Structure formats: structure tokens, C-alpha cells
């Protein structure tokens, strides 16, 4: 898979410290790749940091949204923007900006995209590793994924993974308005919709690390969504 035909999407909210390191790391691996930072009016000046980086990296783009509406809406609007404005892009990569997704895993994911329409960076296949999470959080995530997979039937072990390489052709077939707009729910509903389209999916082990700076954005509301959504998808579809 040619990096010059791939776009990495990095959603941000108060990620100024992290964006200054993750962007150079990705470009050091793939100088010709495209990166779009999706910022929801971060009060810490994340957008300012991105504009400064743009002076050095011509393939870096900033998509400033008017307000914070959740990860799902940010991704859905960015997907549509890429499809409308970058017709040569063949692969769209979703990736956290906080350093939890290691850019060193990106070459393997992009390489695997030549054999599948969707590649999932997985913590829960053989070789997948999690660093920096307490035992309770690991159990919550692992069993939450098993629960979602059991209810929905999605043939992916890491249903909530946010590190994915998706064919632009597959994205063109999705109806973004029907996908759940919130955080982890969006990652699950997107995979469910992709699976229902019949797209070929493949999981690649990754090393997942705790965020470098800032606080985790997981909440009880997000956990609750993860419990309800699989049944909603199973009963009514995406």
C-alpha cells in the first residue's frame, strides 16, 4: 500500500503536547503520507500547534470543527471531507493522537491493507500487547470486547479498537448518518456496518500504550454506551 495514497486522521481535543510528537513520528516513517488533524476547538491551543507544524510538513492538514460533539461526529465529518476533497486517497487511517497507538505499527497495518479492505490494529489477537493500563481496566476492555462480539457477531476480537486502516471505497458505501456518533459506540457501529457490507476484514497485533500526556476521556457514560449499543445493532442494525 502506497503511503502517498493514505490519509491518517487524528481527532484532537486538548492534545497540544501529544500532537507535537505524534505528527513528526508519522512523517518520519512515511514522508509522503497525508495527515489531517481534526480539532474540536481545543482551548489548550492544539490548532495553533498544528499550524506551526504545517510550516514544516506540507502534507499536514487541519480540520477545525466549530464545537466539541464527540469522536463519532468528528470522524464522520472528516471521512466525508476526505472523500470529497482528496479523490486520490485509497486508504483512510483512524488513529489516536495521544500516543496510545504507536506509529511504529503503522507500516504493518498499511502493508496488510493490500490483502484486506479493512485492517484492525488489535490488542486481543496473538502478539497484541497493552502497556500502562491497570489490571481492572484491562479486564473491562477485554470482556467488553467479548461481550460486544458475542451480541453482534462481528468477526473481530478488538471491536473497540480505534487504530484502523479502511479502504476509501468501503467508506463511500457507508451511511454516516446512521452510525452512532459517540466515542467507543462509533468504533463498534462502524465495524458492524462495514461487516454487514461484506468487506474483508483482517486483524493485526499492535502494542497499545497508555496516553503520553493529559487525562483519559473514558467515562461511565461511554461504558454504558458499550453495554447498550451491541443489542441495538443486533436488533435494529447500524
C-alpha positions in Angstrom: 0.0 0.0 0.0 1.5 3.3 -1.1 1.7 5.8 1.8 1.2 8.7 -0.6 -2.3 7.4 -1.2 -3.2 7.1 2.5 -4.6 9.8 4.9 -4.2 9.5 8.7 -7.0 11.1 10.7 -6.0 12.4 14.2 -9.0 13.6 16.2 -8.0 16.0 19.0 -9.3 17.9 22.0 -6.6 19.4 24.2 -3.8 17.3 22.7 -1.3 20.1 22.2 1.5 18.3 23.9 0.9 15.0 22.1 0.3 16.4 18.6 3.8 17.9 18.6 5.4 14.5 18.8 2.9 12.2 17.0 2.9 14.1 13.7 6.7 14.2 13.3 6.9 10.5 14.2 4.4 9.5 11.4 6.1 11.7 8.8 9.5 10.2 9.8 8.2 6.8 8.8 6.2 8.0 5.7 7.3 11.4 4.4 4.7 11.2 1.6 1.7 10.2 3.7 -1.2 12.7 4.4 -2.3 13.6 7.9 -5.4 15.5 8.9 -5.8 16.7 12.4 -9.5 17.1 13.4 -9.7 19.7 16.2 -12.8 20.5 18.2 -11.8 24.0 19.3 -9.3 22.8 21.9 -8.8 25.5 24.5 -5.2 24.5 25.0 -4.1 25.7 21.6 -3.9 22.4 19.7 -4.8 24.1 16.5 -2.0 26.6 16.9 0.5 23.8 17.4 -0.8 22.2 14.2 -0.4 25.4 12.2 3.2 25.7 13.3 3.9 22.1 12.2 2.3 22.9 8.8 5.2 25.1 8.0 7.5 22.0 8.1 5.0 19.4 6.7 3.1 20.4 3.5 1.0 17.2 3.7 -0.4 18.1 7.1 -4.0 19.5 7.1 -6.1 21.0 9.9 -9.8 20.5 10.0 -11.3 22.8 12.7 -14.8 22.0 13.8 -17.0 24.6 15.4 -17.6 22.7 18.7 -17.0 19.5 20.6 -19.6 17.0 19.6 -17.9 13.7 20.2 -15.4 11.4 18.5 -18.0 9.9 16.1 -19.2 13.1 14.6 -15.6 14.3 14.2 -14.7 11.2 12.3 -17.9 11.1 10.2 -17.3 14.7 9.0 -13.6 14.0 8.4 -14.4 10.9 6.4 -16.8 12.9 4.2 -14.2 15.7 3.8 -11.5 13.2 2.7 -13.9 11.5 0.2 -15.0 14.9 -1.2 -11.7 16.8 -1.3 -9.0 14.1 -1.8 -10.2 11.7 -4.5 -6.8 10.0 -4.9 -6.8 8.7 -1.3 -7.2 5.0 -1.3 -6.9 4.3 2.5 -8.0 6.2 5.5 -6.4 5.5 8.8 -8.1 6.2 12.1 -5.6 6.7 14.9 -5.5 8.3 18.4 -3.4 11.4 18.8 -2.4 10.8 22.4 0.4 8.3 21.6 -1.6 5.2 22.6 -1.3 4.0 19.1 2.3 3.5 18.2 3.3 4.9 14.7 5.8 2.0 14.5 2.8 -0.3 14.0 1.5 1.7 11.0 3.8 0.1 8.4 2.4 -3.3 9.1 -1.2 -2.1 9.1 -0.7 -0.3 5.7 1.0 -3.3 4.3 -1.8 -5.6 5.3 -4.3 -3.3 3.6 -3.2 -4.7 0.3 -4.8 -8.0 1.3 -8.0 -6.7 3.1 -10.4 -3.8 2.7 -10.2 -3.1 6.5 -7.3 -3.7 8.8 -7.8 -3.5 12.6 -4.9 -2.8 14.9 -5.8 -5.3 17.6 -4.8 -5.7 21.2 -6.6 -9.0 21.5 -5.1 -11.2 18.8 -1.9 -13.2 19.3 1.0 -10.8 19.7 -1.1 -7.8 20.8 0.2 -6.0 23.9 -1.2 -3.4 26.3 1.3 -1.2 28.3 0.4 1.1 31.2 -3.2 0.0 32.0 -4.1 -1.2 35.5 -5.5 -4.7 35.7 -9.1 -3.6 36.2 -9.2 -1.5 33.0 -7.6 -4.3 31.0 -10.3 -6.7 32.2 -13.1 -4.2 31.5 -11.8 -3.7 27.9 -11.2 -7.4 27.2 -14.5 -8.6 28.5 -16.3 -5.6 26.9 -15.0 -6.6 23.6 -16.0 -10.2 24.1 -19.5 -9.1 25.1 -19.9 -6.8 22.0 -18.6 -9.6 19.7 -20.9 -12.2 21.2 -24.0 -9.9 20.9 -23.3 -8.5 17.4 -21.4 -11.4 15.7 -18.7 -9.0 14.4 -15.8 -11.4 13.5 -13.2 -9.1 15.1 -11.7 -9.6 18.6 -10.9 -5.9 19.2 -14.2 -4.4 18.3 -13.4 -1.1 20.1 -10.0 -0.6 18.5 -9.6 3.0 17.2 -6.5 2.1 15.1 -7.8 1.1 11.7 -7.0 1.2 8.0 -10.1 1.4 5.9 -10.5 1.4 2.1 -11.9 4.6 0.8 -14.2 2.5 -1.4 -15.7 1.0 1.7 -16.2 4.4 3.3 -18.0 5.6 0.2 -20.6 2.8 0.8 -21.3 3.8 4.5 -24.2 5.9 5.5 -22.6 8.1 8.2 -25.9 9.5 9.4 -26.9 6.1 10.7 -23.8 5.4 12.8 -23.8 6.1 16.5 -22.0 9.5 16.9 -20.4 8.9 20.3 -16.9 7.6 21.2 -16.5 3.8 21.5 -20.0 3.3 20.2 -18.9 4.8 16.9 -16.0 2.4 16.6 -18.3 -0.5 17.2 -21.1 0.6 14.9 -18.7 1.4 12.1 -17.2 -2.0 12.2 -20.6 -3.6 12.3 -21.7 -1.6 9.3 -18.5 -2.5 7.4 -19.0 -6.2 8.2 -22.6 -6.0 7.0 -21.4 -4.6 3.7 -19.3 -7.8 3.3 -15.9 -6.1 3.4 -12.9 -8.3 4.0 -11.5 -7.6 7.5 -8.2 -8.5 9.0 -6.7 -8.0 12.5 -3.0 -7.2 13.1 -1.5 -7.2 16.6 -0.4 -3.9 17.9 1.3 -2.6 21.1 -1.1 -0.3 22.8 0.3 2.2 25.3 -1.2 4.5 27.9 -1.5 8.1 26.6 1.6 10.2 26.9 0.1 13.4 28.3 -3.3 14.5 29.6 -6.1 12.6 31.0 -8.1 9.7 29.6 -11.5 10.6 28.2 -13.3 7.4 29.1 -16.3 7.8 31.4 -19.2 5.9 32.9 -21.4 7.2 30.0 -19.0 5.6 27.5 -19.1 2.3 29.4 -22.9 2.4 29.4 -23.0 3.0 25.7 -20.8 0.0 25.2 -23.4 -2.2 27.1 -26.5 -0.9 25.2 -25.2 -0.4 21.7 -24.4 -4.1 20.8 -28.0 -5.0 21.4 -29.3 -2.1 19.5 -27.1 -3.1 16.5 -28.2 -6.7 16.8 -31.9 -5.9 16.8 -32.1 -2.9 14.5 -28.8 -2.7 12.6 -26.5 0.3 12.2 
